[in-house]
C-alpha cells in the first residue's frame, strides 16, 4: 500500500503545510471583523457570523467526504480540497457585499473540511501503527502554529492593504502548496468500477462501539480546549482590565502550550498505556483550565494555568487520531471525517454553550463548565474505551 515514488517525509511536509494554511483560513477573520463591518455597513456581531459560517460547511462536508477518500484515494481528495480553498479565498478577495463573502466562506469551508481528516488518513496509510504518533502530532502542531504565526500576519496585512489583501496572500500560498502536492503526492491506482458506497462505509465504521466513545470524548475535549481559546482574552480584559492588544502574548503562550501538548501526545499515541495517560491528562488539564477562570489572582497566574491546561488537554488529540485510524480499518477516511465533525461540534459547543453559561453565571461558571466537559471526557475514555491499547498500534515490549 506504500507507494515508492515519493518519500513519506516529503508527504508529511506537504500535508503539514496544507493543515497549517487551513487552520489559518478557519481563524483569519478575527482581526478583520471591524474592517469587514465597516466595508459592508453592518455590525461587528454580524460580521462575526462570517467567521462562524465556515464551521457549518466544514462540519457537514467532513462527515460525507470520508467515503470518497476511502474509495477514490487520498491524493484526489487532498488536491481537490486545497484547490477549493484556494478558489474560495481568491473569490473572497473579490467579494462585493456581505452575501458574496458569506458564500465564499461556505465554499472555503467545504474545501477546508477535506484537508485534516484526509491528511491523517494518508499518514495512517503510509506509516505503521507504532510510527503514526509523531507525524500526526506534527499535523496537529501545525494547526496551532498557524494561529501563533499567521493570525498576527493577517492583522498586519489588513492594516497595510485592507481586508482583501490577506485573502489574496493566504489563497496564493494555498495555490503554491497545491502545486507542490500535485508533483510530489504519491499516486495510487483505484480499482476500476469501485463504488463510493457511502452507507456501507458508515455502517462498517459504526459497528465499532469504541469508536463512538472516542468521538464523544473528543467532542468534550474540544469543548473545553476551544472554549478556553475563545473566552480567555475576554476573561483577561474583563477581570484585569487588559486592552485587546495586551492579550496577544497570553494567547500566543496558550497556543504554544497546545503545540507542546500535541508533540507530547505524538509520543504517547503509540504506547500501550496511552489511554490511561490521556485519561489523566484530560482530567488534570480540565482542572487547570477551571482554576484559570475561577481563581482571579493575577493575569499571569491565569495565563500559567491556562497554558498548562492547554498542554494537557492537547495530549489527547494525537491519541484520538491514532485510535480512530486503528478502529476504522480500511475505512479510515470515513472515520476521520466523523472525527473532524466531532471536532467542529466541540468547537461550536465550547463557543456557543460557553457563551450561554457566561451570560447566566459569569466566568467562574464558564470555568466549571469547561472542567466538567474535560472530566466527563476522561471518564468516557477511561471507563468505556477499554482494550484499545492492545490493538494494532501496540508497540511490542512497551
matplotlib code that plots the C-alpha trace (Angstrom):
import matplotlib.pyplot as plt

x = [0.0, 3.0, 3.9, 7.5, 7.8, 7.8, 9.4, 6.9, 8.8, 8.1, 4.4, 4.3, 5.9, 3.3, 0.4, 1.7, 1.9, -1.7, -3.0, -1.1, -2.8, -6.2, -6.0, -5.3, -8.3, -10.5, -9.4, -8.3, -11.5, -10.9, -8.5, -10.6, -14.1, -14.0, -12.9, -15.4, -18.2, -17.2, -16.9, -20.3, -22.1, -23.0, -22.2, -19.2, -21.6, -23.0, -19.5, -18.7, -21.2, -18.9, -16.3, -18.7, -20.1, -17.1, -17.7, -21.1, -20.0, -16.8, -18.7, -21.2, -18.6, -16.2, -18.9, -19.5, -16.1, -14.6, -16.1, -15.0, -11.4, -11.6, -12.8, -11.0, -7.8, -6.2, -4.4, -7.6, -9.4, -6.5, -5.8, -9.5, -9.9, -6.9, -7.9, -11.4, -9.8, -7.6, -10.6, -12.7, -10.0, -9.4, -13.2, -13.3, -10.8, -13.2, -16.4, -18.6, -21.0, -21.8, -23.8, -21.0, -18.4, -20.7, -21.0, -17.2, -16.7, -19.1, -17.3, -13.9, -15.3, -16.1, -12.6, -11.0, -13.0, -11.3, -7.8, -7.2, -9.1, -7.8, -4.3, -4.5, -5.8, -2.8, -0.5, -2.1, -1.7, 2.0, 3.1, 2.9, 0.7, 3.6, 5.1, 2.0, 2.0, 4.9, 3.7, 0.1, 1.4, 3.2, -0.1, -1.9, 1.0, 0.7, -2.9, -1.7, 1.4, -0.9, -2.7, 0.5, 2.2, -0.4, -3.2, -0.9, 0.3, -3.3, -3.7, -0.6, -1.7, -5.1, -3.6, -1.3, -3.5, -7.1, -9.2, -8.9, -5.1, -4.9, -7.4, -5.1, -1.9, -3.2, -5.0, -1.8, 0.1, -2.6, -2.1, 1.7, 1.2, -1.3, 1.2, 3.8, 1.3, 0.4, 4.0, 5.0, 1.9, 2.2, -0.2, -2.2, -4.3, -8.0, -9.6, -12.0, -15.7, -15.3, -18.4, -18.3, -20.6, -21.3, -23.7, -21.6, -18.6, -20.5, -22.2, -18.8, -17.3, -20.3, -20.1, -17.2, -18.6, -15.2, -15.0, -18.3, -16.8, -13.6, -15.7, -17.7, -14.6, -13.0, -16.0, -16.0, -12.2, -12.6, -15.4, -13.0, -10.0, -11.6, -13.8, -10.6, -9.2, -12.5, -13.0, -9.6, -9.0, -12.4, -11.7, -8.4, -9.9, -12.9, -11.1, -7.8, -8.6, -6.2, -6.5, -7.3, -3.7, -2.3, -3.9, -1.8, 1.1, -1.0, -3.0, 0.3, 1.6, -1.6, -1.3, 2.3, 1.3, -1.2, 1.6, 3.8, 0.9, 0.3, 4.0, 3.9, 0.7, 2.6, 5.0, 2.1, -0.1, 1.9, 2.3, 0.3, -0.6, -1.8, -5.5, -4.5, -2.1, -4.7, -7.3, -5.1, -4.1, -7.7, -8.8, -5.8, -5.9, -9.6, -8.9, -6.2, -8.5, -11.2, -8.8, -7.7, -11.2, -12.4, -9.3, -8.6, -5.3, -3.3, -3.2, -0.1, -1.4, -4.4, -2.1, 0.1, -2.8, -4.4, -1.2, -0.6, -4.2, -3.8, -0.7, -2.5, -5.8, -4.0, -2.1, -5.3, -5.6, -2.9, -4.1, -7.6, -6.5, -4.3, -7.2, -9.6, -7.3, -6.9, -10.6, -11.7, -9.6, -9.6, -12.4, -10.0, -11.2, -14.8, -13.9, -11.6, -14.4, -16.6, -13.8, -13.4, -17.2, -16.9, -14.1, -16.4, -19.2, -16.9, -15.7, -19.3, -20.3, -17.4, -18.2, -22.0, -22.9, -19.9, -21.5, -24.8, -23.1, -21.2, -24.5, -26.1, -23.2, -20.2, -16.6, -16.4, -19.3, -17.6, -14.5, -16.7, -18.4, -15.0, -13.8, -16.9, -16.5, -12.9, -13.7, -16.6, -14.3, -11.8, -14.4, -15.7, -12.2, -11.2, -14.4, -15.6, -12.6, -11.0, -8.7, -7.8, -4.3, -3.8, -4.9, -2.7, -0.9, 0.5, 4.3, 5.9, 7.8, 6.5]
y = [0.0, 2.3, 4.0, 4.2, 7.4, 9.9, 9.9, 9.7, 12.6, 14.7, 13.8, 14.7, 18.1, 18.8, 17.7, 19.8, 22.9, 22.3, 21.9, 25.0, 27.1, 25.5, 26.4, 30.0, 30.0, 29.0, 31.8, 34.6, 36.7, 37.6, 40.5, 41.6, 41.9, 45.6, 46.3, 44.0, 45.5, 49.0, 47.8, 46.1, 48.7, 46.2, 45.4, 43.6, 40.9, 40.4, 40.2, 37.6, 35.3, 35.2, 33.7, 31.1, 30.2, 28.2, 25.8, 24.8, 23.8, 22.3, 20.0, 18.8, 18.2, 16.4, 13.9, 12.9, 13.3, 10.3, 7.6, 9.4, 9.5, 5.8, 5.0, 7.4, 7.9, 10.5, 12.3, 13.2, 14.4, 16.3, 18.1, 18.9, 20.2, 22.5, 23.8, 24.6, 26.5, 28.5, 29.3, 30.3, 32.6, 34.2, 34.7, 36.2, 38.8, 39.9, 39.8, 42.8, 42.5, 40.6, 37.8, 37.2, 36.9, 34.6, 32.3, 32.3, 31.4, 28.5, 27.3, 27.6, 25.5, 22.7, 22.6, 23.0, 20.1, 17.8, 18.5, 17.5, 14.1, 13.1, 14.1, 11.9, 9.0, 9.5, 9.3, 6.1, 4.7, 5.4, 4.6, 1.6, 1.9, 2.4, 5.2, 7.3, 9.3, 11.7, 12.7, 13.0, 15.3, 17.4, 18.0, 18.9, 21.2, 22.9, 23.9, 25.8, 27.2, 28.7, 30.5, 31.8, 33.0, 33.6, 35.4, 38.3, 38.4, 38.6, 41.6, 43.3, 42.6, 44.0, 47.2, 47.5, 46.7, 46.4, 43.4, 41.9, 41.6, 38.7, 36.6, 37.1, 36.2, 33.1, 32.0, 32.4, 30.3, 27.6, 27.6, 27.1, 24.2, 22.7, 22.8, 21.0, 18.4, 17.8, 17.0, 15.0, 13.4, 9.7, 8.4, 5.2, 3.3, 2.8, -0.5, 0.1, 0.2, 0.6, 2.3, 5.0, 3.0, 5.8, 3.9, 0.7, 2.6, 4.3, 1.1, -0.7, 2.0, 2.4, -1.2, -0.2, 0.9, 2.0, 4.5, 6.2, 6.6, 8.0, 10.5, 11.5, 12.0, 14.0, 16.4, 17.0, 17.6, 20.1, 21.8, 22.5, 23.4, 25.7, 27.2, 28.2, 29.7, 31.6, 33.2, 33.6, 37.0, 38.3, 37.0, 38.8, 42.0, 41.8, 40.7, 42.5, 45.5, 44.5, 46.0, 43.9, 44.2, 43.1, 39.7, 38.8, 37.5, 35.5, 33.9, 33.1, 31.4, 29.3, 28.2, 27.4, 25.2, 23.5, 22.9, 21.4, 19.2, 17.9, 17.0, 15.2, 13.4, 12.2, 10.4, 8.9, 7.8, 4.7, 3.5, 0.7, 2.9, 5.8, 5.5, 5.7, 8.6, 10.5, 9.9, 11.6, 14.5, 15.2, 15.3, 17.4, 19.7, 20.4, 21.2, 23.7, 25.4, 25.6, 27.1, 29.7, 31.0, 30.7, 32.0, 35.6, 36.2, 37.9, 37.8, 35.8, 33.2, 32.8, 32.5, 30.0, 27.7, 28.2, 27.3, 24.3, 23.2, 23.6, 21.4, 18.6, 18.8, 18.7, 15.5, 13.6, 14.9, 12.7, 9.8, 10.3, 10.3, 7.2, 5.3, 6.3, 5.1, 1.7, 1.2, 2.1, -0.4, 0.4, 3.0, 5.5, 8.4, 7.8, 7.6, 10.6, 12.6, 11.6, 12.7, 16.0, 16.6, 15.8, 18.4, 21.1, 20.1, 20.5, 23.9, 25.1, 23.8, 25.4, 28.8, 28.8, 26.9, 28.6, 31.9, 30.9, 29.8, 33.1, 35.1, 33.2, 32.6, 34.7, 33.5, 31.3, 29.2, 29.0, 27.6, 25.0, 24.1, 23.5, 21.5, 19.3, 18.7, 17.6, 15.4, 13.7, 13.1, 11.5, 9.3, 8.1, 7.4, 5.5, 3.6, 2.9, 2.7, -0.5, -2.9, -0.5, -0.2, -3.7, -3.1, -2.9, 0.2, -1.8, -1.5, -4.8, -4.5, -1.1]
z = [0.0, 0.4, -2.9, -3.9, -5.9, -3.0, 0.4, 3.3, 4.9, 1.9, 2.1, 5.8, 5.0, 2.3, 4.5, 7.3, 5.1, 4.0, 7.5, 8.6, 6.0, 6.6, 10.3, 9.2, 6.9, 9.8, 12.1, 9.9, 10.1, 13.7, 13.1, 10.0, 11.7, 12.3, 8.7, 7.2, 9.3, 8.0, 4.4, 4.3, 6.5, 9.2, 12.9, 14.2, 15.6, 12.1, 10.6, 13.2, 11.6, 8.5, 10.8, 12.2, 8.7, 7.8, 10.7, 9.4, 5.9, 7.4, 9.8, 7.1, 4.5, 6.8, 7.6, 3.9, 2.3, 4.2, 2.0, -1.1, 0.3, 1.1, -2.4, -4.7, -2.8, -0.5, -3.3, -5.3, -2.2, -0.8, -4.1, -4.6, -1.1, -1.3, -4.7, -3.4, -0.5, -2.9, -5.1, -2.1, -0.8, -4.2, -4.6, -1.1, -2.2, -4.9, -2.8, -3.4, -0.5, 2.7, 0.9, -1.6, 1.1, 3.1, 0.1, -0.4, 3.3, 3.0, -0.2, 1.6, 4.5, 2.0, 0.8, 4.3, 5.6, 3.1, 4.4, 8.0, 8.1, 4.7, 5.7, 8.9, 6.8, 4.4, 7.4, 8.6, 5.0, 4.9, 8.4, 10.7, 13.8, 16.2, 13.9, 13.3, 16.5, 15.6, 12.1, 13.4, 16.2, 13.6, 11.7, 14.9, 15.9, 12.6, 13.4, 16.5, 14.8, 12.2, 15.0, 16.5, 13.3, 10.6, 12.5, 13.5, 9.9, 8.7, 11.0, 9.6, 6.0, 6.8, 8.2, 5.2, 2.3, 3.5, 4.3, 0.8, 0.8, 3.5, 1.4, -1.6, 0.2, 2.0, -1.2, -3.1, -0.5, -0.8, -4.6, -4.2, -1.8, -4.2, -6.9, -4.8, -3.8, -7.4, -8.1, -5.0, -3.6, -4.4, -7.0, -6.2, -8.7, -7.9, -8.9, -11.9, -11.2, -7.4, -6.0, -3.4, -1.1, 1.4, 3.6, 3.6, 4.8, 7.6, 8.6, 8.8, 10.9, 13.1, 14.3, 16.5, 19.9, 20.9, 18.1, 19.2, 22.7, 21.3, 19.2, 22.2, 24.4, 21.6, 21.3, 25.0, 25.0, 22.1, 24.0, 26.9, 24.8, 22.2, 24.9, 26.6, 23.4, 22.7, 26.1, 27.6, 26.1, 27.2, 30.7, 30.9, 29.6, 32.0, 35.1, 34.9, 32.7, 29.9, 26.5, 23.5, 22.2, 25.6, 25.2, 22.2, 24.2, 26.6, 23.8, 21.9, 25.1, 25.3, 21.7, 22.2, 25.1, 22.8, 20.3, 23.1, 24.1, 20.6, 20.3, 23.7, 22.5, 19.5, 21.8, 23.8, 20.9, 20.1, 23.7, 25.3, 28.3, 26.1, 27.3, 30.9, 30.2, 28.2, 30.9, 33.5, 31.3, 30.3, 34.0, 35.2, 32.2, 32.7, 36.4, 35.4, 32.9, 35.5, 38.0, 35.4, 35.1, 38.7, 40.6, 39.6, 41.5, 38.7, 34.9, 34.7, 37.2, 34.8, 31.8, 33.6, 34.4, 31.0, 29.2, 31.3, 30.8, 27.0, 27.1, 28.9, 27.0, 23.7, 24.6, 23.8, 20.2, 18.5, 20.6, 19.3, 15.6, 16.2, 17.9, 15.2, 12.4, 14.2, 14.9, 11.4, 9.4, 5.7, 6.2, 7.8, 5.7, 6.8, 10.4, 10.3, 8.7, 11.6, 14.0, 12.2, 12.6, 16.3, 16.4, 14.9, 17.2, 20.2, 18.9, 18.4, 21.8, 23.6, 21.9, 21.9, 25.1, 26.8, 25.8, 27.3, 30.5, 30.7, 30.3, 33.2, 35.7, 34.7, 34.0, 37.1, 35.9, 32.4, 34.1, 35.9, 32.5, 30.8, 33.8, 33.6, 29.9, 30.3, 33.3, 31.5, 28.5, 30.9, 32.4, 29.0, 27.8, 31.0, 31.6, 28.1, 25.8, 27.1, 25.4, 22.6, 23.9, 22.8, 19.2, 16.1, 17.5, 20.4, 20.5, 21.4, 24.5, 25.6]

ax = plt.figure().add_subplot(projection="3d")
ax.plot(x, y, z, "-o")
ax.set_aspect("equal")
plt.show()
